[in-house]
Amino acid sequence: MEGKYGIGVDIIRCDDAGRIVEFRVMMRPLQGIQAVHEQMGRSLAAGG
């Protein structure tokens, strides 16, 4: 993220069988989210 930082937490909720039914990623600050978004976009555009 080139000089930017981010703080994140993953929230995973499972059903009674142990299967994941919800997966949330929460992150801050906004500059960190934007940097991750840009990097993910470049990675997806490159095919992976």
Protein Blocks (a to p, Z undefined) as FASTA:
>chain_A
ZZpacdddddddddfkopafbdcdddddfklmmmmmmmmmmmmmnoZZ
